């Protein structure tokens, strides 16, 4: 099975309307505005969740819960223009809860396994698999900011907000994660 | 390849692995989200609709309760103060209040003194004149807050026990066989017919046992004051003296000391209190007896011993309820003992701690007399 190309519903959901305007309209009960927010950001949220979880078994549920919770708290969003990091923050918390549940059930044993099955080019499989295997051994509080920043491309400030820690702490954690990954990947060669 | 290069390549690889989030999945999840939002909103509306009658009912009940409480506070006699001008009246709460501290009936006398009755308490205002007020304390626990500084005698008679007040606040509790007088502040004299009065000041408590004929007061106030002033010269039931073989407990010693004080036997009372204080110096209950010991020693004219006892009481509880009195009494006792240096130090300590204290005038007068 190869990597499936993403097919968004529209290239620019909501047209040129800003996030802030969409949020304001959604708070006012505009269903189309909320739908536009979802279509604009769901992929990013799903991507972050998937990389963190290591598989997409719970992806639909977490994305659903993220946007349902967002719909309930949209009015409390202090900076509507930054709706994406806010959604990631909600997703991070929900994913964390899911991981805790998984840990109790021993579910992490099969984590990251899905990616290897979807890689069609054997030449590309090894580094990603090695990184996935290394990531699973990194503590969660280091792994999440690293994933959000290095893989998802989130700004450090947004990562800090999503993880609920200071900017300095985020930088320190990302650096620590980086060191661990380098050590593990280097040892595995 | 360097380690950094491997990591970077792995990162690029990982970034390239887009999760299987296609149009179909996106629509499916969106459908689930919108359905759940609809369900949640409907559930909230339903809950609100179901809760509304209950909220309204609860608000109505609260309104009724508040109105009832307000109405009751305005109309219930137990809650109202009673001002008595001239007539002799008896005040008896018909229904013991659920919360005595709040609902206790109060008798406000013409001179401003307040008599607060506890549950099932009964008093009889026997005499109220410009120069004399006499209250017959018939039963129960009553708090007397007597307005000080007025040129009249204020007397409370509980059976054959007569409490004469200058200006003070104190409790009298009378049950079937005992009368207990507890002084909050000020000074009272407790006397029984045929015995010399015992002076009680702040923190003192005296319990007297009534004779069989005094145990129960008649429910109807006697019209003739003389009739109700029948006294029993019998002393209160004497507490058993500590035996020579068994070591008396703190309670034994305290009861025996109280008994000795009631009999006017200050020497015996001092000995018992001294033993109590020495043996139970670590017991918090020794605080009050230590203060009492100081007062008994003052009565006996042993001012140095009294000052020592007062200072010891302060040491046992520096912030205790009797601390202010004990510090002042210690200063005055040192003065009477001729220990002027200690008197001055104790007086300065008192004035520094209690610049507006109850004993400032006495202590200042003492300081003025110091050589």
HADDOCK unambig.tbl for C-alpha pairs under 7 A between the chains (distance, minus, plus):
assign (segid A and resid 3 and name CA) (segid B and resid 17 and name CA) 6.71 0.50 0.50
assign (segid A and resid 4 and name CA) (segid B and resid 20 and name CA) 6.14 0.50 0.50
assign (segid A and resid 6 and name CA) (segid B and resid 21 and name CA) 6.03 0.50 0.50
assign (segid A and resid 6 and name CA) (segid B and resid 22 and name CA) 4.87 0.50 0.50
assign (segid A and resid 7 and name CA) (segid B and resid 22 and name CA) 5.06 0.50 0.50
assign (segid A and resid 7 and name CA) (segid B and resid 23 and name CA) 5.10 0.50 0.50
assign (segid A and resid 8 and name CA) (segid B and resid 22 and name CA) 6.58 0.50 0.50
assign (segid A and resid 8 and name CA) (segid B and resid 23 and name CA) 5.35 0.50 0.50
assign (segid A and resid 9 and name CA) (segid B and resid 23 and name CA) 5.81 0.50 0.50
assign (segid A and resid 43 and name CA) (segid B and resid 21 and name CA) 6.70 0.50 0.50
assign (segid A and resid 47 and name CA) (segid B and resid 18 and name CA) 6.79 0.50 0.50
assign (segid A and resid 47 and name CA) (segid B and resid 19 and name CA) 5.92 0.50 0.50
assign (segid A and resid 50 and name CA) (segid B and resid 19 and name CA) 6.61 0.50 0.50
assign (segid A and resid 60 and name CA) (segid B and resid 29 and name CA) 6.21 0.50 0.50
assign (segid A and resid 64 and name CA) (segid B and resid 29 and name CA) 6.12 0.50 0.50
assign (segid A and resid 64 and name CA) (segid B and resid 32 and name CA) 6.90 0.50 0.50
assign (segid A and resid 64 and name CA) (segid B and resid 33 and name CA) 5.39 0.50 0.50
assign (segid A and resid 67 and name CA) (segid B and resid 33 and name CA) 6.81 0.50 0.50
assign (segid A and resid 68 and name CA) (segid B and resid 33 and name CA) 5.92 0.50 0.50
assign (segid A and resid 68 and name CA) (segid B and resid 37 and name CA) 6.20 0.50 0.50
assign (segid A and resid 124 and name CA) (segid B and resid 13 and name CA) 6.99 0.50 0.50
assign (segid A and resid 127 and name CA) (segid B and resid 6 and name CA) 6.90 0.50 0.50
assign (segid A and resid 127 and name CA) (segid B and resid 9 and name CA) 6.77 0.50 0.50
assign (segid A and resid 127 and name CA) (segid B and resid 10 and name CA) 4.61 0.50 0.50
assign (segid A and resid 128 and name CA) (segid B and resid 10 and name CA) 4.68 0.50 0.50
assign (segid A and resid 128 and name CA) (segid B and resid 13 and name CA) 5.53 0.50 0.50
assign (segid A and resid 128 and name CA) (segid B and resid 14 and name CA) 5.50 0.50 0.50
assign (segid A and resid 131 and name CA) (segid B and resid 10 and name CA) 5.98 0.50 0.50
assign (segid A and resid 151 and name CA) (segid B and resid 11 and name CA) 6.48 0.50 0.50
assign (segid A and resid 151 and name CA) (segid B and resid 15 and name CA) 5.57 0.50 0.50
assign (segid A and resid 182 and name CA) (segid B and resid 3 and name CA) 6.14 0.50 0.50
assign (segid A and resid 182 and name CA) (segid B and resid 4 and name CA) 6.97 0.50 0.50
assign (segid A and resid 182 and name CA) (segid B and resid 7 and name CA) 6.68 0.50 0.50
assign (segid A and resid 186 and name CA) (segid B and resid 3 and name CA) 5.77 0.50 0.50
